[in-house]
């Protein structure tokens, strides 16, 4: 799943409108917070960029005790998508 549901906000935008900081933070954590609460192993790997050049992350989540599976999946993904 995507690590975050939206691209990272620009810091300048948040500085300009600080009232957006907390709502934006909560929205950005929407995909990762449940995984943390449930205590599941997860990793985020880079998987591309937006049109604006902001990074996009892919979150790989495993079953309880599945840390090795998560790391193997992340390694396989990075190996398969590595630029030659």
Backbone as a ProteinNet text record, in pm:
[ID]
protein_1_A
[PRIMARY]
XXXXXXXXXXXXXXXXXXXXXXXXXXXXXXXXXXXXXXXXXXXXXXXXXXXXXXXXXXXXXXXXXXXXXXXXXXXXXXXXXXXX
[TERTIARY]
84.6	0	89.1	34.9	116.8	152.9	272.1	310.4	224.6	200.9	113	6.9	-113	-220.7	-206.2	-116.2	-91.8	58.3	106.8	248.8	281	405.8	448.8	416.6	366	338.3	469	466.3	583.5	588.9	707.4	724.2	680.3	710.9	672.6	521	444.9	298.6	251.4	315.5	276.9	319.1	432.7	477.2	381	337.7	244.4	109.4	67.4	-61.5	-45.2	7.1	35.4	-86.5	-204.6	-324.8	-344.8	-275.6	-285.6	-190.2	-95.9	7.4	-50.7	-130	-182.6	-279.3	-376.4	-463.5	-386.2	-285.3	-204.7	-126.1	-69.1	6.4	-82.1	-200.7	-292.3	-330.1	-352	-387.2	-269.1	-148	-29.7	-6.4	-47.1	-26.2	-137.2	-234.4	-351.6	-315.8	-214.4	-179.5	-80.2	-2.6	99.4	53.4	-32.3	-75	-139.6	-235.3	-295.5	-192	-97	6.7	87.3	119	192.7	109	-17.4	-106.3	-120.3	-132.2	-148	-16.7	94.8	224.6	275.3	235.7	279.4	412.3	495.6	620.5	592	660.5	640.2	767.4	777.9	890.3	838.9	898.8	865.2	985.5	960.9	1068.1	1030.4	1128.7	1099.1	1045.4	943.5	887.9	858	906	885.4	875.6	831	820.7	692.8	639.7	524.2	569.6	474.2	509	594.8	576.2	651.7	788.6	819	948.6	954.2	837.7	835.2	837.6	907.3	917.6	786.8	768.5	653.2	707.3	642.8	687	584	634.5	552.6	570.9	462.4	469.8	438.9	530.8	512.8	486.5	373.6	331.3	323.9	369.6	367.6	286.3	275	200.9	283	218.2	294.1	411.2	527	646.3	705.6	652.3	697.7	803.5	887	989.5	1078.2	1119.7	1207.9	1137.4	1009.6	932.6	924.2	900.8	890.4	1023.6	1131.9	1263.7	1297.6	1262.1	1287.8	1206.2	1080.9	996	1050.8	1094.7	1151.1	1279.1	1362.5	1486.6	1457.7	1363.4	1328.1	1271.8	1186.7	1130.4	1240.7	1328.7	1436.1	1529.4	1558.6	1646	1580.6	1450.7	1378.7	1364.6	1350.7	1326.3	1453.4	1566.5	1692.1	1730.9	1770.6	1816.8	1954	1971	2096.8	2190.3
-116.8	0	123	238.9	360.4	388.1	437.4	472.2	587.1	684.8	796.8	811.3	859.6	870.4	988.8	1081.1	1198.4	1223.8	1295.8	1331.9	1420.7	1422.3	1506.3	1652.8	1724.1	1865.8	1944.7	2055.8	2143.4	2218.8	2224.7	2292.2	2437.9	2502.4	2643.2	2660.8	2565.4	2573.6	2563	2477.2	2460.2	2580.8	2638.2	2758.9	2873.9	2881.1	2986.9	2972	2847.3	2822.5	2715.8	2755.3	2658.1	2580.5	2632.5	2561	2430.5	2415.2	2291.6	2182.6	2219.2	2123.2	1997.9	2011.5	1893	1811.4	1874.3	1793.4	1720.6	1786.6	1723	1606.1	1626.4	1519	1397.1	1419.1	1307.4	1235.2	1310.2	1248.6	1167.9	1222.7	1152.4	1020.4	1012.1	890.7	787.3	817	729.8	586.6	566.4	430.9	361	439.1	377.1	359	445.9	439.4	304.9	252.7	123.5	10.8	11.5	-92.4	-84.5	38	56	13.8	52.9	17.6	-134.3	-201.6	-346.9	-420	-347.2	-408.5	-496.6	-465.3	-546.3	-495	-586	-540.9	-475.9	-365.7	-293.9	-220.6	-193	-115.3	-30.4	85.1	172.2	178.3	154	160.1	262	331.7	427.5	354.9	414.8	348.4	445.7	566.5	660.4	802.9	889.1	1031.3	1086.8	1192	1261.9	1345.2	1403.6	1493.2	1609.1	1647.6	1759	1716.9	1588.6	1539.5	1498.5	1490.1	1446.5	1293.9	1238.5	1093	1027	905.5	822.4	695.7	653.7	534	422.2	300.8	179.5	114.5	93.8	29.8	-119	-200.1	-344.6	-387.8	-454.1	-494.1	-646.3	-700.9	-846	-889.6	-1019.5	-1074.3	-1061.6	-1078.5	-1076.6	-1175.1	-1128.4	-1213	-1229.1	-1157.8	-1173.9	-1074.8	-1030.5	-932.1	-979.2	-1104.6	-1157.2	-1156.6	-1189.7	-1187.5	-1046.8	-950	-810.7	-764	-795.7	-754.9	-823.6	-950.9	-1021.5	-960.1	-926.5	-865.1	-729.2	-649.4	-517.3	-532.1	-626.8	-649.1	-694.6	-785.6	-833.9	-720.1	-636.6	-524.2	-428.6	-393.2	-300.9	-361.4	-490.3	-557.5	-561	-590.4	-599.9	-463.1	-357.1	-224.2	-138.8	-193.8	-118.5	-83.3	42.4	87	25.3	-16	-80.4	18.2
0	0	0	-38.3	-29	117.1	140.7	277	327.8	243.2	277.7	169.4	206.4	107.7	13	45	-39.8	-43	-143.2	-142.3	-22.1	15.5	127.3	96.9	197.2	174.8	172	106	104	236.5	294.4	422.6	412.6	301.7	284.1	295.2	243.8	252.7	397	474.7	614.7	699.2	666.3	737.1	708.8	584.1	544.6	614.8	639.2	702.1	811.2	929.9	1035.4	1084.4	1063.1	1108.5	1030.9	920.2	841	889.5	976.6	1017.6	1080.8	1186.5	1257	1170.9	1101.3	1015.5	904.6	850.8	745.3	803	921.7	987.3	1011.8	1064.4	1090.9	961.9	855.4	727.1	672.4	684.8	635	708.1	834.8	914.4	896.8	813.2	799.2	760.5	678.8	634.1	727.1	801.5	887.2	1031.7	1079.3	1220.2	1256.1	1178.3	1216.4	1225.1	1135	1135.3	1264.8	1306.9	1432.4	1552	1554.2	1666	1676.8	1563.9	1562.9	1587.7	1586	1613.2	1500.8	1378.6	1265	1210.4	1160.1	1099.3	964.5	939.1	812.8	774.9	646.4	594.6	479.3	464	352.1	258.9	131.6	32.1	-74.7	-130.7	-237.2	-360.4	-422.9	-541.6	-656.1	-646.5	-755.5	-707.2	-799	-770.4	-831.1	-768.7	-825	-944.2	-1015.4	-1126.7	-1079.2	-951.4	-895.3	-841.4	-850.8	-805.5	-659.9	-593.2	-452.9	-446.8	-348	-339.8	-299.2	-348.5	-313.8	-249.1	-139.6	-69.2	-78	-84	-82.6	53.7	126.7	258.3	242.8	289.2	286.9	430.7	453.9	588	593.9	705.4	721.6	842.1	858.7	972.8	1100.7	1215.9	1341.1	1334.4	1372.9	1369.2	1230.2	1132.3	994.5	949.6	1042.6	1008.2	893.4	898.2	793.2	657.8	655.4	529.8	473.5	561.9	518.7	459.9	528.2	478.7	346.9	333.9	206.9	93.8	121.2	18.8	-22.4	75	44.3	-37.5	0.7	-73	-216.1	-231.2	-365.5	-450.7	-392	-466.4	-511.2	-419.3	-454.8	-558.4	-545.8	-642.5	-781.1	-785.7	-911.7	-979.6	-900.7	-958.2	-967.8	-926.8	-929.2	-1072.9	-1089.8	-1222	-1249.4	-1371.9	-1409	-1472.1
[MASK]
++++++++++++++++++++++++++++++++++++++++++++++++++++++++++++++++++++++++++++++++++++

